Amino acid sequence: MPKIFNPLAADIDGKYIWQHELVTLHLMKEKAIWLEQENALLLADTHFGKAAHFRKAGIPVPESIHLDDFHRISNLLDKTSASTVIFLGDLFHSESNESWFTLLEFIELFPQLNFHLVMGNHDILPETLYQGSTLKIHKGNLLLGNLILSHEPQKGLQKGSLNICGHIHPGIVIRKSSIQKFRLPAFYYKNNTLIMPAFGQFTGLYSMDLKTAECVMVATPEKVIPIKLNNKVG
């Protein structure tokens, strides 16, 4: 069973340190994961280009929502000093638009870093655009020791392995009273699979079942808060 350790570190930069077997994961309030041993930053479901996609359809969504996501990534890189960034799918939202080139310009600001993309269902740009970038493309899962990095949750996992993925945009409903409730993005663990919250701000939340989860840690603007650990609600 995954165990929590070093609880004092949970207040540093609002992150929560979580351990699965021998793997240490820093769950960040910005809805990212820093892998300490690999010095890698994991981000899922950024959905860059979605604002322009909506504007093309006549819905006025400002591009600033994505620019703020770039700023958050830059801050995370400063905070973690990560040498590798791994996008766990849905980096870009469907069809090509001008936002793709803004994304490439942002990546080029960090020539010393390695950027990887594990392809997701929305990553459907022409292959020539991916080839023209510095992104290392993975059409299947990316394996890091006992870690299986994917876009969608995987089945048939071996004992001791951990699948880290996105795709679902998990959220948890928090009830303050019988009539007042709100939803928060969450890191959701069940059956050796840790589903990350969507990093992009212009994304929705899918309400997950707290009862069937083994561990749930919600991401708030201030910190990551564990509300269920090893099947115990705290």
C-alpha beads as a LAMMPS data file, in Angstrom:
LAMMPS data file: protein, C-alpha beads

234 atoms
233 bonds

1 atom types
1 bond types

-500.0 500.0 xlo xhi
-500.0 500.0 ylo yhi
-500.0 500.0 zlo zhi

Masses

1 110.0

Atoms # bond

1 1 1 0.000 0.000 0.000
2 1 1 1.249 3.540 -0.693
3 1 1 2.318 5.323 2.462
4 1 1 2.625 8.987 3.355
5 1 1 5.866 10.227 4.914
6 1 1 7.552 13.470 5.940
7 1 1 4.318 15.337 6.815
8 1 1 6.171 18.562 7.644
9 1 1 7.186 18.886 3.994
10 1 1 3.529 19.110 3.057
11 1 1 3.570 22.836 3.919
12 1 1 6.657 23.740 1.884
13 1 1 5.487 25.555 -1.275
14 1 1 2.060 23.980 -0.696
15 1 1 3.155 20.578 -1.978
16 1 1 2.387 17.165 -0.503
17 1 1 5.009 14.433 -0.520
18 1 1 3.626 10.981 -1.284
19 1 1 5.425 7.697 -1.667
20 1 1 4.503 4.609 -3.664
21 1 1 6.889 1.732 -3.014
22 1 1 10.323 3.356 -3.536
23 1 1 9.102 6.256 -5.688
24 1 1 8.858 9.715 -4.121
25 1 1 6.323 12.079 -5.675
26 1 1 5.887 15.748 -4.892
27 1 1 2.246 16.599 -5.544
28 1 1 2.178 20.309 -6.329
29 1 1 -0.663 22.735 -5.602
30 1 1 -0.275 23.908 -9.212
31 1 1 -1.663 20.457 -10.251
32 1 1 1.684 19.038 -11.319
33 1 1 3.989 16.287 -10.046
34 1 1 7.718 16.543 -9.489
35 1 1 9.554 13.221 -9.520
36 1 1 12.443 13.731 -7.150
37 1 1 14.694 10.861 -8.273
38 1 1 14.211 11.583 -11.980
39 1 1 14.138 15.385 -11.536
40 1 1 11.176 15.415 -13.905
41 1 1 8.086 17.612 -13.912
42 1 1 4.837 15.905 -14.983
43 1 1 1.905 17.861 -16.430
44 1 1 -1.337 16.427 -17.786
45 1 1 -4.049 17.900 -19.977
46 1 1 -2.769 21.417 -20.605
47 1 1 -5.058 21.802 -23.660
48 1 1 -3.146 24.731 -25.107
49 1 1 -4.909 26.198 -28.139
50 1 1 -8.380 25.545 -26.741
51 1 1 -9.106 29.259 -26.316
52 1 1 -8.299 29.932 -29.990
53 1 1 -10.395 26.880 -30.918
54 1 1 -13.375 28.440 -29.154
55 1 1 -12.737 31.884 -30.654
56 1 1 -12.790 30.318 -34.103
57 1 1 -16.258 29.031 -33.256
58 1 1 -17.355 32.540 -32.289
59 1 1 -17.005 32.136 -28.519
60 1 1 -14.863 34.972 -27.055
61 1 1 -12.314 33.264 -24.802
62 1 1 -9.176 35.359 -24.096
63 1 1 -5.733 33.947 -24.900
64 1 1 -4.516 35.211 -21.539
65 1 1 -5.865 32.058 -19.918
66 1 1 -3.102 30.056 -21.669
67 1 1 -0.452 32.703 -21.049
68 1 1 -1.137 32.328 -17.355
69 1 1 -0.555 28.555 -17.700
70 1 1 2.850 29.289 -19.295
71 1 1 3.662 31.492 -16.321
72 1 1 2.696 28.708 -13.912
73 1 1 4.955 26.228 -15.732
74 1 1 7.844 28.705 -15.633
75 1 1 7.352 29.148 -11.885
76 1 1 7.305 25.376 -11.372
77 1 1 10.579 25.036 -13.279
78 1 1 12.153 27.685 -11.066
79 1 1 10.786 25.997 -7.951
80 1 1 11.853 22.437 -8.805
81 1 1 14.906 23.003 -11.055
82 1 1 13.558 20.097 -13.112
83 1 1 15.717 18.965 -16.026
84 1 1 12.860 17.207 -17.834
85 1 1 9.235 18.109 -18.529
86 1 1 6.817 15.328 -19.482
87 1 1 3.356 16.181 -20.815
88 1 1 0.974 13.280 -20.218
89 1 1 -1.203 13.866 -23.228
90 1 1 -3.613 16.506 -24.522
91 1 1 -0.851 19.062 -24.736
92 1 1 -2.706 20.857 -27.516
93 1 1 -6.445 20.939 -28.086
94 1 1 -7.177 19.315 -31.447
95 1 1 -6.754 21.361 -34.651
96 1 1 -3.762 23.558 -35.339
97 1 1 -4.005 27.284 -34.710
98 1 1 -1.656 30.169 -33.934
99 1 1 -1.363 29.044 -30.301
100 1 1 0.788 26.078 -31.370
101 1 1 3.601 28.422 -32.383
102 1 1 3.246 30.360 -29.125
103 1 1 3.703 27.050 -27.316
104 1 1 6.833 26.259 -29.327
105 1 1 8.262 29.706 -28.556
106 1 1 7.706 29.057 -24.866
107 1 1 9.468 25.679 -25.016
108 1 1 12.399 27.255 -26.843
109 1 1 12.950 29.547 -23.842
110 1 1 14.362 26.481 -22.042
111 1 1 16.930 24.928 -24.428
112 1 1 18.646 23.163 -21.514
113 1 1 15.547 21.098 -20.726
114 1 1 14.163 17.921 -22.298
115 1 1 10.474 18.126 -23.214
116 1 1 8.494 14.912 -23.787
117 1 1 4.945 14.369 -24.980
118 1 1 3.072 11.140 -24.299
119 1 1 0.379 11.389 -26.945
120 1 1 -3.253 11.822 -25.890
121 1 1 -6.563 11.658 -27.709
122 1 1 -6.515 15.407 -28.450
123 1 1 -2.956 15.361 -29.815
124 1 1 -4.014 15.088 -33.448
125 1 1 -1.881 17.736 -35.153
126 1 1 -0.156 16.837 -38.438
127 1 1 2.964 14.790 -37.746
128 1 1 5.111 17.390 -39.512
129 1 1 4.305 19.913 -36.761
130 1 1 5.523 17.535 -34.066
131 1 1 8.630 16.732 -36.112
132 1 1 9.363 20.448 -36.421
133 1 1 9.401 20.879 -32.651
134 1 1 11.952 19.929 -30.010
135 1 1 9.404 17.687 -28.292
136 1 1 10.310 14.022 -27.895
137 1 1 7.144 12.217 -28.982
138 1 1 5.923 8.965 -27.392
139 1 1 3.014 7.349 -29.187
140 1 1 2.827 4.676 -26.481
141 1 1 3.552 4.635 -22.772
142 1 1 6.764 6.084 -21.363
143 1 1 8.471 3.824 -18.814
144 1 1 10.626 5.209 -15.995
145 1 1 11.661 2.287 -13.800
146 1 1 8.462 1.070 -12.142
147 1 1 6.558 4.115 -13.387
148 1 1 4.242 3.779 -16.368
149 1 1 3.478 7.232 -17.758
150 1 1 0.436 7.340 -20.024
151 1 1 -2.414 9.587 -21.033
152 1 1 -5.266 7.234 -20.181
153 1 1 -5.387 4.828 -17.212
154 1 1 -3.818 1.448 -18.020
155 1 1 -5.071 -2.040 -17.171
156 1 1 -3.227 -5.196 -16.161
157 1 1 -0.557 -3.459 -14.088
158 1 1 2.137 -5.598 -12.482
159 1 1 2.584 -5.609 -8.718
160 1 1 4.859 -2.784 -7.570
161 1 1 4.299 -0.636 -10.645
162 1 1 2.571 2.737 -10.661
163 1 1 0.668 4.168 -13.589
164 1 1 0.607 7.985 -13.617
165 1 1 -1.856 9.399 -16.128
166 1 1 -4.340 12.153 -16.912
167 1 1 -7.305 12.223 -19.321
168 1 1 -10.059 12.084 -16.698
169 1 1 -9.687 15.603 -15.183
170 1 1 -10.564 14.249 -11.719
171 1 1 -12.391 16.373 -9.175
172 1 1 -13.950 15.758 -5.785
173 1 1 -17.196 17.258 -4.506
174 1 1 -16.758 18.845 -1.074
175 1 1 -19.973 19.458 0.850
176 1 1 -19.993 22.260 3.423
177 1 1 -23.671 21.796 4.200
178 1 1 -26.740 20.067 2.841
179 1 1 -27.190 22.861 0.298
180 1 1 -23.643 24.156 -0.228
181 1 1 -21.003 22.203 -2.143
182 1 1 -18.054 22.842 -4.421
183 1 1 -15.645 20.804 -6.546
184 1 1 -11.865 20.756 -6.334
185 1 1 -9.294 19.216 -8.717
186 1 1 -7.716 16.118 -7.217
187 1 1 -4.921 13.588 -7.414
188 1 1 -6.904 10.341 -7.396
189 1 1 -5.300 6.979 -6.562
190 1 1 -6.832 3.545 -7.040
191 1 1 -5.516 0.144 -8.157
192 1 1 -1.882 1.259 -8.632
193 1 1 -3.018 4.170 -10.800
194 1 1 -2.561 7.838 -9.900
195 1 1 -4.722 10.098 -12.044
196 1 1 -3.480 13.675 -12.197
197 1 1 -5.734 16.734 -12.223
198 1 1 -5.827 18.663 -15.474
199 1 1 -3.145 21.366 -15.471
200 1 1 -4.865 23.656 -17.953
201 1 1 -7.192 26.223 -16.434
202 1 1 -9.572 26.094 -19.399
203 1 1 -10.677 22.527 -18.660
204 1 1 -13.558 20.944 -16.785
205 1 1 -13.701 18.596 -13.807
206 1 1 -15.119 15.095 -13.684
207 1 1 -16.534 14.213 -10.277
208 1 1 -14.885 11.051 -8.934
209 1 1 -16.197 8.617 -6.347
210 1 1 -14.451 9.254 -3.027
211 1 1 -15.758 5.991 -1.551
212 1 1 -13.986 3.714 -4.032
213 1 1 -10.664 5.602 -4.010
214 1 1 -7.706 4.448 -1.939
215 1 1 -6.088 7.891 -1.701
216 1 1 -7.331 11.342 -2.675
217 1 1 -5.403 14.601 -2.400
218 1 1 -7.174 17.782 -3.493
219 1 1 -5.328 20.754 -4.997
220 1 1 -6.266 24.168 -3.642
221 1 1 -4.637 27.509 -4.529
222 1 1 -2.745 27.375 -1.213
223 1 1 -1.714 23.712 -0.860
224 1 1 -2.426 20.068 -1.611
225 1 1 -4.653 18.578 1.084
226 1 1 -5.032 14.821 1.640
227 1 1 -8.656 13.975 2.368
228 1 1 -8.366 10.200 2.090
229 1 1 -5.265 8.087 2.688
230 1 1 -5.111 4.305 2.396
231 1 1 -8.900 4.013 2.435
232 1 1 -9.245 6.262 5.497
233 1 1 -10.990 9.595 5.231
234 1 1 -9.135 12.331 7.129

Bonds

1 1 1 2
2 1 2 3
3 1 3 4
4 1 4 5
5 1 5 6
6 1 6 7
7 1 7 8
8 1 8 9
9 1 9 10
10 1 10 11
11 1 11 12
12 1 12 13
13 1 13 14
14 1 14 15
15 1 15 16
16 1 16 17
17 1 17 18
18 1 18 19
19 1 19 20
20 1 20 21
21 1 21 22
22 1 22 23
23 1 23 24
24 1 24 25
25 1 25 26
26 1 26 27
27 1 27 28
28 1 28 29
29 1 29 30
30 1 30 31
31 1 31 32
32 1 32 33
33 1 33 34
34 1 34 35
35 1 35 36
36 1 36 37
37 1 37 38
38 1 38 39
39 1 39 40
40 1 40 41
41 1 41 42
42 1 42 43
43 1 43 44
44 1 44 45
45 1 45 46
46 1 46 47
47 1 47 48
48 1 48 49
49 1 49 50
50 1 50 51
51 1 51 52
52 1 52 53
53 1 53 54
54 1 54 55
55 1 55 56
56 1 56 57
57 1 57 58
58 1 58 59
59 1 59 60
60 1 60 61
61 1 61 62
62 1 62 63
63 1 63 64
64 1 64 65
65 1 65 66
66 1 66 67
67 1 67 68
68 1 68 69
69 1 69 70
70 1 70 71
71 1 71 72
72 1 72 73
73 1 73 74
74 1 74 75
75 1 75 76
76 1 76 77
77 1 77 78
78 1 78 79
79 1 79 80
80 1 80 81
81 1 81 82
82 1 82 83
83 1 83 84
84 1 84 85
85 1 85 86
86 1 86 87
87 1 87 88
88 1 88 89
89 1 89 90
90 1 90 91
91 1 91 92
92 1 92 93
93 1 93 94
94 1 94 95
95 1 95 96
96 1 96 97
97 1 97 98
98 1 98 99
99 1 99 100
100 1 100 101
101 1 101 102
102 1 102 103
103 1 103 104
104 1 104 105
105 1 105 106
106 1 106 107
107 1 107 108
108 1 108 109
109 1 109 110
110 1 110 111
111 1 111 112
112 1 112 113
113 1 113 114
114 1 114 115
115 1 115 116
116 1 116 117
117 1 117 118
118 1 118 119
119 1 119 120
120 1 120 121
121 1 121 122
122 1 122 123
123 1 123 124
124 1 124 125
125 1 125 126
126 1 126 127
127 1 127 128
128 1 128 129
129 1 129 130
130 1 130 131
131 1 131 132
132 1 132 133
133 1 133 134
134 1 134 135
135 1 135 136
136 1 136 137
137 1 137 138
138 1 138 139
139 1 139 140
140 1 140 141
141 1 141 142
142 1 142 143
143 1 143 144
144 1 144 145
145 1 145 146
146 1 146 147
147 1 147 148
148 1 148 149
149 1 149 150
150 1 150 151
151 1 151 152
152 1 152 153
153 1 153 154
154 1 154 155
155 1 155 156
156 1 156 157
157 1 157 158
158 1 158 159
159 1 159 160
160 1 160 161
161 1 161 162
162 1 162 163
163 1 163 164
164 1 164 165
165 1 165 166
166 1 166 167
167 1 167 168
168 1 168 169
169 1 169 170
170 1 170 171
171 1 171 172
172 1 172 173
173 1 173 174
174 1 174 175
175 1 175 176
176 1 176 177
177 1 177 178
178 1 178 179
179 1 179 180
180 1 180 181
181 1 181 182
182 1 182 183
183 1 183 184
184 1 184 185
185 1 185 186
186 1 186 187
187 1 187 188
188 1 188 189
189 1 189 190
190 1 190 191
191 1 191 192
192 1 192 193
193 1 193 194
194 1 194 195
195 1 195 196
196 1 196 197
197 1 197 198
198 1 198 199
199 1 199 200
200 1 200 201
201 1 201 202
202 1 202 203
203 1 203 204
204 1 204 205
205 1 205 206
206 1 206 207
207 1 207 208
208 1 208 209
209 1 209 210
210 1 210 211
211 1 211 212
212 1 212 213
213 1 213 214
214 1 214 215
215 1 215 216
216 1 216 217
217 1 217 218
218 1 218 219
219 1 219 220
220 1 220 221
221 1 221 222
222 1 222 223
223 1 223 224
224 1 224 225
225 1 225 226
226 1 226 227
227 1 227 228
228 1 228 229
229 1 229 230
230 1 230 231
231 1 231 232
232 1 232 233
233 1 233 234
